[in-house]
């Protein structure tokens, strides 16, 4: 830490353990090693990295490789999108069938209720006709007895 400026030393001392671990991991340190370090070791290791920065290797990107990567990512995204659409379509179809089944069940219930009403009406009409026939017989019987 002595190789750092006072401001850098103060900045490191203010960092949380988690932040120091993230900085060390970003600098290429092994996760197993970083996790095992205590606060003092974390600060010392990060100070060493700041004091002796490693040159970053220049990455030369191959344009053809980049196109292939982009094409692959595009295909991957399209496949995921198609899959998501298929899943959504299946969910909607399932919901549609469920609603249709509920509607068919309600229609059955409605028809059954209508049949009950028709049967009650038929019973009432039959009873009424029976009572009219009985009244007619009674009149005839009274008429014959006079």
C-alpha positions, 0 to 999 in steps of 0.5 A: 500500500506504501506505493500508492498515493494517500488518496488511493490508500484512503479510497481502498480503506473505504471499500467494502469487502464485497467491492474489493472482491469484485475489483480483484475478480475483475482484475483476473484473480481466482475466485477461490483465492479471493473468497478466502482472503480477509479484509487486510489481505483484500486491501493489500492484494488490491493495492498491489494490483493498483501499484503494479498494473498489468498491461492489457493485451490488445484484442484483435477482432476477426471481422468474420468471427464477429459476423459469425457470432452475431449471426449465431446470437441472432439465430439463438434469439430468433429460436428463443423468440419462436419458442416463447411464441409457441408456448404463448400460443399453446397457453392461449389454445388451452385457455380457449379450450377451457372457456369452450368447455365451461360454455358447453357445461353452462349450456348443458345446465341451461338445457337441463334447467329448461327441460325441468321447467318444461316438465313442470309446466307439462305437469301443471297443464296435465293437472289442470286438464285433469281437474277440468275433466273431473269438474266436467264429470261432476257436472255430468254426474249432477246433471244425470242425478236431477 
